[in-house]
Amino acid sequence: MRKLLIGVVVACRGQPTLPPPPHLQITMPSSYQLPLKPFVAAWELSCRGDEGLDRRGASHYELEKHAIEPVRRGPLIADRSHAGPARTSLQIEEALDREQAAIVSCWKWAAARGGTPVNVEVGFTVDPFGKTSALSVTAAKHGNAELVGCLRDNLRGLELHDPSPRTTRMSATIAFTLADQPAWNTLPTRPARPARTEKPRRICTPVVVDGPTDQVTAPIPFSVRIGDS
């Protein structure tokens, strides 16, 4: 037993000595910055169309008030997301498709008065109920004032059908081109601004309060091509 212990000691002393681990230097920032919290928009339920509804014959209900105790645990309804569906470029296409007759008529009228092929950018702000405002019509080059003015008059008051809780700035480019045709036989007339009327209907949707304005741009320009005949 004594000899065995000596052998073990000798074996341990014969192992190579490992170098000490390198000294690690950790530099702490002077002030820790908390990560940015995701935007949580405040919202309120808003309705439109009450003023135009005929309430004759409508049902009336007497409701009794009941106190509801606050939730002590679990998910809260007030904390759920009310961001709602965002608007898409497809809605721009649908809105301009409904105005196709007026857009083509404006181009025919302007082309007959010397208008040249041009790209025109159309932009507008859409509220949560689909009504537009702040219409802008800008041509890529000068010499197309007639076309710009005609489009501005005919697209004013444009509406989108689907509600959205967000306010959105939408824009699209329309490419106006001409076919190689003889001169006009009959000069077209300037299209009159269409009368926009809608049946009163009640629309309610959560509306984001003091939130950012979304930006939506149609990825592909719309093409309007006519012949000089």
Protein Blocks (a to p, Z undefined) as FASTA:
>chain_A
ZZmmmmmmmmmmmpccddddddddddddfbdcddddddddddddddehjlmpcfehiacd
ddddddddddfbdcdfklpcckbpaddfklmmmmmmmmmmmmmmmmmmmmmnopacdddd
ddddddfkopaehiacddfbehilmmmmmmmmmmgoiacfbdcfbdcddddddddddddd
dddfbdcddddddddddddddddddddehiacdddddfbdcddddddZZ
